[in-house]
Amino acid sequence: MCNLYRTKPSAAEVAALFRAPLDGSPNVASEVYPGYSGLVIAEGSVRSMVWGFPLVLNSKKTGEPLKPKPVNNARSDKLTAQRGMWKPSFEARRCLIPLSAWAEAEGPKGNMTRTWMSLPDAETFAVAGIWRDSAEWGPCYSMVMTDAAGEAAKVHNRMPVILAPDDYQIWTSGDPASAEGLCKAWEGDLNIARTSQPWSART
């Protein structure tokens, strides 16, 4: 599952690339982790939201609520589950997540390093997301993941749902059945860059 991605352009550059107005003056880090703020294109504008739907669990010892945990990946095969947490957002609040690359951890436990994946012909592209308002963090989003294929499957068994530009409108505004049909592995080329950077290092 993706727990780190990069967005190289500024919010203004993202707005220009996706031909969408800026909502406020969003300022986000170039590397986005669960619980951090990231850029999304939702309801026709570029906005800043927290990456991850808040999940509040109770302490096994005290029974008191714990600090919310960001659930930042939504499995594509769970989007329409009747009792799942994703269905209302999938049906009514789909968004685009602009990114330049996403990372997965590779290597032995305790010594994992970052492997970055990106599109060879696009500095910035969009992956599928869903969003909602939350009492804990305000607007928040989750990245839609599907079974990996091709070179990506050699790194991890799941990958983000990468959207072609012609499919942006279908994902954000089409009916749920049409949007669900886009939830498949990317069939185009991918750049895969293995690094020596520790997975746990944050910049």
C-alpha positions, 0 to 999 in steps of 0.5 A: 500500500502507498504510504508516501508520495511526491508532488513536485509542482506548486499548488498554482502549477497544479491548478494550471495543469488541471485547469482548476481554480485554487481554493484558498492558498494551499501550502503542502509539503513536496513529500506527503505522508499519512496524516499530512496535508496534500493537494486534491482536485475536488468539486472542480477546484484545487484544495488542501486536505488531510491524507487519510480518513480518521479511524478512532479506536478505543484503548484495550486497557482503558476503553477510552478513544485513542488518537485517530489513525489516518486510513489513507488507502481505499482498496478498489474491491471494497469501495461498494461494500455495504457496510464499508467506510468507503461507499458513501464517499465513492458514490458522491465524493470522488477526487483527483490526487496529483502526484509525481511519484509514489514510493513503496518499501523494499528489502528486509525488515528493519532495513527497507529502502524506498522504491519510487514509481512514476510515469515516464512521460508525465512529470505530474499525473493523477490517481483516483481518490475519494474524500469527505469532511471529518470532525477530527481533521476537516476535509480528508481524502484516501487514495484508491488502490488496486491489484498491481500488474507488470513491473509494479507487481515486482515491487508491491502487490497493490498500486494506485489507480492511475487515471488517463486525462481522458478519464478524469471527468468520468472519475469525478463526475460519472456514475459509480459503475463507470468510475468503478470500471476505471479501477484497474492496474495501469497498462502503460510504462512505468519508471521504477527507481530503487534507492538506498534511502531508508524507508523510515527517513522523513524530510 
